Amino acid sequence: MALVEIVDLRKTYHLGGQDIHALDGVSLKVEAGEFIAVMGPSGSGKSTFMNLVGCLDRPTAGAYRLDGEAISALSADGLATVRNRRIGFVFQQFHLIQEINAVANVELPMIYAGQPRSLRREMAIAALARVGLGDRLYHKPTELSGGQQQRVAIARALVNKPAILLADEPTGALDSRTSLDIMALFQTLHREGVTVIVVTHEPEVAAFASRVIHFRDGRILKDSSHQPRDAAAALAQLEGEAA
């Protein structure tokens, strides 16, 4: 059984007396452990697709199943539960609370999930160590670099052990070196079995995924697999050139 199964998914907005078909009959499957990049120009439907997969919105028509569960039939509360427990989000902006440290930021999804305090702290520390921030546990966001803040955001996304890590332009606010560092982390997580879906407009970022889905006019234009570029090797080469 595929982790994600989408059949004839549609999303229509009614604007100015017109129907805008943001998604127009999309069907696809995502297997557990895949690393996928979703690409397309502005207005192609890729952001709408991300919102539906992430349970931030509901489709006008069609079916979406996550690990066998009919997501498109859930209530608003049901969608919120899925978002919290089964989807990990990473955005271009880090969305960290500036007044609290890294551990406390990572604990937030577990508070919403009702996890006991002792377990929250233990899991937050483990998640930060997993993304290479074991020595920055009690630093506030203002005391961290942009790349380190994005790693905190990734740890927060991972802490509830989601079925999918969904990243929307995760390197958009980062420089070239830090972007490679974050993509190398995504590739490491992918090798560990995490299902990663990255929404991007940058071919350089999509090259690190093993499958690339191109959207245009609300439909899938192309869905292809390829040998991904090694982000860690690219980072080492960049650092060697700068030395």
C-alpha positions in Angstrom: 0.0 0.0 0.0 1.3 3.4 -0.9 1.9 5.9 1.9 0.0 8.6 -0.1 -2.6 7.8 -2.7 -4.3 10.7 -4.5 -7.0 10.1 -7.1 -8.5 12.8 -9.4 -7.9 15.5 -6.8 -9.5 18.8 -7.6 -9.5 22.3 -5.9 -11.7 25.0 -7.4 -11.8 28.6 -6.1 -14.7 30.9 -7.0 -13.2 34.4 -7.6 -14.9 37.3 -9.3 -17.7 35.2 -10.7 -15.2 32.7 -12.2 -14.1 29.2 -11.3 -10.3 28.9 -10.9 -9.2 25.3 -11.1 -6.0 25.4 -8.9 -5.9 21.6 -9.1 -7.6 19.9 -12.0 -7.7 16.1 -11.7 -4.4 15.2 -10.1 -3.6 11.5 -9.4 -0.4 10.1 -8.0 1.1 7.7 -5.4 4.0 8.3 -2.9 5.7 5.3 -1.4 7.1 5.4 2.1 10.7 6.6 2.2 10.6 8.5 -1.1 12.4 11.9 -1.6 10.3 14.0 -4.0 10.6 17.5 -5.3 7.5 19.3 -6.6 8.1 22.0 -9.1 6.2 24.4 -11.3 5.8 28.1 -12.0 3.7 30.5 -10.0 0.0 29.5 -10.4 0.9 25.9 -11.4 -0.9 24.3 -8.5 2.2 23.1 -6.5 1.3 25.2 -3.5 -2.3 24.1 -3.6 -1.1 20.5 -3.8 1.1 21.0 -0.8 -1.7 22.5 1.2 -4.0 19.6 0.5 -1.3 16.9 1.2 -0.5 18.8 4.4 -4.2 18.9 5.5 -4.1 22.7 5.5 -7.0 22.8 3.1 -9.6 20.3 1.7 -10.2 19.4 -1.9 -13.3 20.3 -3.9 -13.4 16.7 -5.2 -11.3 13.6 -5.4 -9.8 11.3 -2.9 -6.7 11.6 -0.7 -5.6 8.6 1.4 -2.7 8.8 3.9 -1.4 5.4 5.0 -4.8 3.9 4.1 -6.9 6.6 5.9 -9.4 8.6 3.9 -8.1 12.1 4.7 -10.5 14.0 2.4 -13.4 12.8 4.4 -12.2 14.1 7.8 -13.7 16.9 9.8 -11.7 20.1 10.5 -10.7 18.6 13.9 -9.7 15.4 12.2 -7.5 17.3 9.8 -5.9 19.2 12.6 -5.0 16.0 14.4 -3.4 14.6 11.2 -1.4 17.8 10.7 -0.1 17.6 14.3 0.7 13.9 14.5 1.5 12.8 10.9 2.7 15.8 8.9 5.9 17.6 9.7 6.2 21.1 8.1 9.3 23.1 7.2 8.8 26.5 5.6 11.0 29.2 4.0 10.6 31.3 7.1 11.5 29.4 10.2 8.5 30.4 12.3 10.4 30.0 15.6 9.3 31.8 18.8 12.2 34.3 19.5 11.7 34.4 23.2 12.3 30.7 23.9 15.2 28.4 23.3 15.7 25.6 20.7 14.4 22.9 23.0 11.3 24.8 23.9 10.6 25.5 20.2 10.9 21.9 19.3 8.6 20.9 22.2 5.7 22.9 20.9 4.1 20.2 18.6 4.2 17.8 21.5 2.4 20.2 23.8 -0.4 20.3 21.3 -0.4 16.5 21.0 -0.7 16.2 24.8 2.7 14.6 25.5 3.9 14.6 29.1 6.5 17.2 30.0 9.3 14.7 30.8 8.9 12.9 27.4 8.7 16.2 25.5 12.1 17.4 26.8 13.7 14.0 26.1 12.2 13.8 22.5 13.1 17.5 21.8 16.7 16.9 22.8 16.9 13.8 20.7 15.4 15.6 17.6 17.9 18.4 17.9 20.8 16.0 18.2 19.5 14.2 15.1 19.9 17.4 13.1 23.3 18.3 14.5 22.3 20.8 17.1 23.1 18.8 20.3 25.4 21.7 21.4 22.8 24.4 20.7 19.9 23.1 22.8 19.4 26.2 25.0 20.2 28.9 22.4 17.5 31.2 21.4 16.8 31.8 17.7 18.6 35.2 17.8 21.7 33.3 18.9 21.7 31.0 16.0 22.6 31.3 12.3 20.0 31.0 9.6 21.0 27.5 8.8 20.9 26.6 12.5 17.4 28.1 12.8 16.2 26.0 9.9 17.6 22.9 11.6 15.6 23.8 14.7 12.5 24.0 12.4 13.4 20.6 10.9 13.8 19.1 14.4 10.4 20.5 15.3 8.9 19.0 12.2 10.4 15.6 13.0 9.8 15.4 16.7 6.3 13.7 16.5 7.7 11.2 14.0 5.5 12.2 11.1 4.6 10.1 8.1 5.7 12.9 5.8 8.2 15.7 6.1 6.7 18.5 3.9 9.0 21.4 3.1 7.9 24.5 1.2 10.9 26.4 -0.3 13.1 25.4 2.7 16.2 27.0 1.3 14.6 30.2 -0.1 16.0 32.4 2.7 19.4 30.8 2.9 22.8 31.3 1.1 24.3 28.7 -1.2 26.4 27.0 1.4 23.7 26.8 4.0 21.2 25.6 1.3 23.5 22.7 0.5 23.9 21.9 4.2 20.1 21.7 4.6 19.7 19.5 1.5 22.4 17.2 2.8 20.4 16.9 6.0 17.2 16.1 4.0 19.2 13.4 2.1 20.4 11.9 5.4 16.9 11.8 6.7 15.7 10.2 3.5 18.4 7.5 3.8 17.1 6.9 7.4 13.6 6.2 5.9 11.9 9.6 6.3 9.4 10.4 3.4 10.4 13.9 2.2 8.4 16.1 -0.1 10.1 19.5 -1.1 8.2 22.1 -2.9 10.6 24.3 -4.8 11.0 26.5 -7.9 14.7 25.9 -8.1 16.0 23.1 -10.3 19.2 23.1 -8.3 17.2 22.1 -5.2 15.1 19.5 -7.1 18.3 17.8 -8.3 18.8 16.4 -4.8 15.5 14.5 -4.9 15.2 11.1 -6.5 11.8 11.9 -8.1 10.6 15.2 -9.5 7.0 16.1 -10.2 6.3 19.1 -12.4 3.0 20.9 -12.2 1.4 23.3 -14.8 -2.1 24.7 -14.9 -3.3 22.6 -12.1 -2.1 19.3 -13.6 0.9 17.1 -13.5 3.0 17.9 -16.6 5.8 15.4 -15.9 6.7 12.8 -13.2 10.2 11.4 -13.5 12.8 9.6 -11.4 16.6 10.2 -11.6 19.8 9.6 -9.8 19.9 12.5 -7.2 22.9 14.8 -6.9 24.9 14.2 -3.7 24.4 17.4 -1.5 27.2 16.5 0.9 29.6 16.1 -2.0 28.5 19.4 -3.5 28.9 21.1 -0.2 32.5 19.7 0.2 33.3 20.9 -3.3 32.0 24.4 -2.6 34.0 24.6 0.7 37.1 23.3 -1.1 36.8 26.0 -3.8 36.4 28.7 -1.1 39.4 27.5 0.9 
